[in-house]
Amino acid sequence: MEETIFSSTHTSLVADARIAVVTGGNKGIGLEVCRQLAGNGATVVLTARDEAKGAAAVEKLHGLGLSSVIFHQLDVTDASSIARLAEFLESRFGRLDILASYLVFVNNAAVGGIVPVDDPSFGLLPTEEKFSGMDGHQRIEWMWKNCRQTYDAAKAGLKTNYYGTKNVTEALLPLLQSSSDGRIVNVASSFGLLRFFTNEELKRELNDADSLSEERLDELLGMFVRDFEAGAVAERGWPTEFSAYKVAKAAMSAYARILARKRPALRVNCVDPGYVKTDLTRNSGLLTPEEGASRVVAVALLPAGGPTGALFDGGKEASFVVAVVTGGNKGIGLEVCRQLAADSITVVLTARDETRGVEAAEKLSGMGLSSVVFHQLEVTDSSSVARLADFLKTRFGKLDILASSPFPCSIDTTTTSSLPLVCFEPDQ
């Protein structure tokens, strides 16, 4: 394919402006990221696989008075297309300041690793009325019921969502390093959280940013593909719903931390934009593309010397603080869980009754608080307390906050240097 660069007679590029590349920039969150970056004075290279759609997106932004946006074709699964983009950036700008990687579609297989059920109506994007009265959890359930996972879609999802993003990043690294303040922002997802994995060894490896290598990460993804083909996803402890999407997002988060370790001069971060109304979510999201994109742009434009290797969730840097709340299924306990999770804290909501505890965690998830997990706990049963302690040690290796009712509870918190303890009366 010939190199195609969209330009316009009214395109105006500022010599000292930040140079940004946005993948998947022709619609949804990607398009809105382009708009907001350009509105903040950046020169934006909007990329898309489809030349006509990409050029139309640029014309739309020009119509809004954002003349510093230009288009370049990019297929993230095509090495020659990636190389042409890198060559263009080198010859035109000599550097790259911001790389914002968003989702794209390849053929008819979504990067979610799923395909629609055999229902013609699913091909039409639902209106907001379709989801009236549904919380976030119910909307995701609707998505799951109206799609199916296939081996080909899973492979396509990984090829695009992980390897495509990685290959673009690797090709543009020299240009990012030519910047005085290069930064990479990958659009993450709460679906990439390791709580969706049941294989503890897998979780340990993916979470070990200090030891995990790109080569080992590739091996793990190869294992997933083989297990998917063999129908052994659940047996081997991989996520069972939206499997390829969750695995790819977890892998991308791990890769970002590896890259941050290897390239300390760059700022490499992941951002969860939230559950956004897009084609990918079939318009079932709770947030607008503008709201989701604002979280991505905020990280892209952080002051120099900011964090690297971090995950930003809900517009804030995830603290990686772990909290346990006993009696968390209702009343004050449930509200404590909500407020902690709203501050990007990972919350283990405990309750004696499993059904009520799961319902409480799902309620919070439906509010967009995806960092809440449930674990059964009977505070008067030493074996139940021991199981919780084992879970915390295996899953997190630490505990930072214990918000507890005044019942005796002997959770081992010796891994924490300073442990806040909050007591409240249960069932209020």
N, C-alpha and C positions, 0 to 999 in steps of 0.2 A: 504494500500500500504506500502511495506517495505521502510524503509529509504534508499535512494540511494545517495551516495556521490561519485562524480567522482574525482579520484585522478590520479596522474601520477608519475612515478619514477623520473621525472625531475622537479617536483613541488618544488619550493623553497620559503619558507615563512620566512620573516624577523621578528624577535621577537618583535622589537619595532615599526614596521610599523603600520600605521593606518589600522583599520579593516573596510571594507566597504561591505555593502550588496546592490546589485542592483537587483530590481525586473524587470521581463520582459527583461532579459539581453541577450537573445540568438540571437537577430537581431536588425536592425535599430538603433535608438537612444540609446536604452538600451545597446546593444553590444558595441557601440562606447563609451558610458560612462565607461563601464568596461575597455576598452582599454586605455582610457586616464587616468583613475584613477590608473591603474596598471603602466602605464608609468610614473606616478608621485610618484611611490614608495609605493602605497597602496597594502595591501593584499585584494583581491576582491573575495567575494563570489557571483558568478554569479548564479542567480536563474531563473528557467523557469518551466513551467508546464510540458512540454514534455521532458522526460529524454534524449532521443536520440539527440534531437536538442540542448539541453543545453550542453551535453557532447561534441557534435561536435563543438559548439561555443568555448568551453574552449580549445579544441585541436587546433582550428584555432589561438587563442591568444597565446597559447604555441609555435606555429609555428612562431610567430612573435617575440619570445624571451621573452614573458611576462609569466614567470613561476609562478608568485605569484597569479594566478587566479585559483580558484577551483569552482566546481559546486555542488549545492545542489538543489534538486527538490523542487518546491513550487507551489502549487495551492492556490491563494489568496482567493478563495471562499470556501476552505476546512479548517475547524478549526484544524483538526488533522495534516494536512500538515504544517500549520503555527506553531503549537506546536512543531513539529519535527525539524523545522528550528531553533526555539528558543533554544531547548535543545542542538542541535549541536553546536550552537554558544557559549552557556554557557560552554559546556564541552571542546570545542576546544580553545576558546579564552578568555572566562570570561568577555567579554565586546564587545561593538560595538561602533565604532566612527562615522560612516557615514551610513545613510540609504537613498538611492536614489530610489524613487519609480517611475517607469515608467509604461506604459500601457502593458496589456497582453490581450490575446484573450481567450474566453471561448467557447468551442464547435465551432459553426459556427457563433455566434453572436458577432459582433465587439463591443468593449466597447463604440463605438460611439452611441449605441442605434439605429442603422440602419441596414438594410439588403439590398443587391443589388436588383435592379429591375430584372425582369425575362428576363435577357439578358445574354446568356452564355459568351459573350465576356467580360463582366464586371469582370468575374472571373480571367481574365488574366491581370496582371499588365501592364498598358500602358507604352510605352517608352516616352522619353522626346519629341520626335517629335510630339506626340499627343497634346502637350500643347504649341507648338511653336507659338509665337505671342500673347499668352494669358497672361494677368496680373493676380495678385493673386485673385482678385474678380471674374474674369471670370473662373478661375480654380475651385474655391469653388462652383460657380454656376453649373459647370459641375458635380462636386461631388453630389450636391443636386439633379440634374435631373436624376442621375443614381442610386439613392437609394430611399428607402422608410422607413418610421417609422412604427414599429409595437409595440404592447403592450409588447409582450414577449421580443423583442430586447431592449426595453426601460428598463424593469425590469433587464435584464441581464447586461445592461450597468451600471446601478446604483449599482448593486450587486458587480460588478468587480471594476469599476472605482472609486467609493466612498467607499463602505463598505469594499471591499477587501483591499484597501489601508489602510483604517482606522484600520481594524482588525490586519493587519500585524504590523502597527505602535504601536498599544496598546500592542501587545505581546512582542515587542522588546524594549519597553520603559525601563524596568529594566536594560537591557544591555547597552542601550544608557546612562542611568544615572550612570552606572559604569565607563563610560569614563570620562576623565578629560575635554573633549571638544566635547561632543556628538552633532551631528547635523543631522537634517532631511531635505532632499531636495525633494519636490514634484514637478513633472513635471506638470506645469499649461498650460493654453491656453488662448489666447485672446478671445476664445469663452466663457470663464467663466466670462467675464466682465458683470457687472450688466446692461449695456446699452441694452442688449438683453431682459431684463425683462420690461414689461410695467406696472406691478402692483407696484405702488409706495410703498405700505406697505411692500410687499415682499422685495423690494430693501432696504428699511430702515432696516428691520430686519437682512438681510444677511450682511449688511454693518456695523452693530453695534457690533464690535468685543468686546466691553467692557461689553455688556449685554447678547449677544447671548450665549446660552448653547448648549451642545451636544444634550440634550434631545429635545430642541426646534428645532434644526436643523433636527433631525430625524422626528419630527412631520411635518415639512415643506416638507420634501422629501416624506413622506406618502401622504400628500395632493397632491403633484405633480403626484404620481402614480395613485391616484384615479381620478384626473382630466384628466389624459391622457386616462385612460380606458373609461371615460365618454365622451371623445371627447371635453373636455372643456379647452384645453390648452390655446388657444387664448383668450377665454372669461375670464379666470382667470389671465391673464397677464403673463403666462410663455413664454419662448422663443418658437417660432413656428417652426423654422428650426433647425435640429440636436438637438431637444429639450432635450433628456435625457443626451446627452454629455455636453451641455451647463449647465444644472442644476447640474450635477455631478461635473463639474469643478468649478462652483461657490461655491458649497457646500464644496469642498476640500479646496478652498482658505479660506473660513470662518473657517473650522475646523483647518487649520494651524494657524490662528490667535488666536483661542481659546486655542490651545495647547501651543502656545508661551506665552500666558498670564498665563496659569496654571503651566508651566514648565520653569521658567525663566533661569534655569541653562543650558538649551539646546538652540541651534540655530535652529529655525524652519522656513523655508522659502519656497516660491514657485518660480519656474522659468518657464517663457514662452520661449521655445527653438526656437520659430518662426515657420513659415510654412515650414515644412521639408518633403522631399521626403521619404515616408515610405509606408509600406503596408496599414496602416490605411488611409493615404491620397491618396491611389491609385497612388503613385508616382507623384502626382500633385503639390507637394510643390515647393517652390522657393529656399530652402536651402538644403545642403547636410546633412546627419546624422552627419558627423564630425563637421560641423558648429553648428548645433543645440546642440549636446552633449557638445561642448566646453563651452556653456553658463551654462549648468547644472554643469559641473565639476568646473568651476570658482567659483560658489557659494559654492559647497561642500568643496572647499579648501580655503575659505576665512580665513584670519588670526583670531586668537582667539579674542573673544570680539566683533565680528562683529554684524551686524544687526540681528534681529529676528522678526518674524511676518511680514516680508516684501515680496513684489512681485518684482521679477527681470524681466524686459522686455527689449529686445534688448541688453542684456548684461549689463544693468544698473539697479540699484535699482529704482523702480518706485517712483517718487517723490510725487505722489498724489496731485500735483499742478494742478489747474484748470484755463484754460485761455479761454477768449472769443476773437474772431477775427471778427470784422465787415468787410463787403465787402470781405469775404474770398473765394469767388468762382473763382477768377482768379487774374492774375497779382501778385503784391506785397503781397496782402492779402493771396492768396493761398500759396505763398512761405513762408510767416510768419507761416501759419498753419503747413506746412511741417517741417520747422525747429524746431518749438516748439514740435511737436509730436515726432520728431527724438530724442529729449531729454527726452522722456518718460513723457511728460506733456499731460494731458487730455485736448483736444482742442475742444471747441464748435465753429464750423465754421458757421458763419451766412451770409445770403444773402437775398435780397428781393425776388428773383425768386427761388421758391422751387425746380423746376426741375434742374436748374443749380447748386444750392447748394448741392442737393443730389448727382448729378453727380461728383461734386468736391470732396465730402467726399468719394465717392466710388473709385475715382481715387487714393486718398491717401491710402485708405484701400488696393487697389491693389498693392501698393508699400510696403505693410507690416506694414503700420502705422495704427493700429487698434484702437488707442485711440482717433480718431477724430469722433465727432458726429455732426449732422447738426441740426440747429434750424432756422426757418424763422425769419427774422427781417427786418422791414421797419423803419429806424431810424427817419423818419418824422411822424410816426404814434405812438402816445402815448400808444394806446392799444397794439400794437405789441411789443413795448419796455416792457410794463408791463408783457406780456405773457412770454417774455424771462426771466425777473427777477423772475417770479414765478417758471419757469422751473429750473433755477439755484438754487433757494432756496430749492425746493423740491428734486431735484436730487443730489445736492452736498452740500448744506448748506453753501456754501462759494464761493468766487471768488478771485483768486490770481493775475491774470493778465488780463488787458483789453487792447487789441491792437485795436485801434479805428481810423476810419476816423475822420476828424475834424467836423463832424456834431454833433449837440447837442444830447446827449444821457444820460438818467438819470437812468442807472442801479444802483440799491441799492447795494453798496459794503461795507456796514458798518460792515460786519462780518469779514473783512480782516484787519489785523493790518497794513500791508504795501502793497500798491497796485501799481505795476508798470503800467504806462500808456504809450503806444506807439502810436503815431499818424502818419498816412500816407495818402497820397492822394488816393482816391478810383479809381478803374478801370485803374490802370497803369500796 
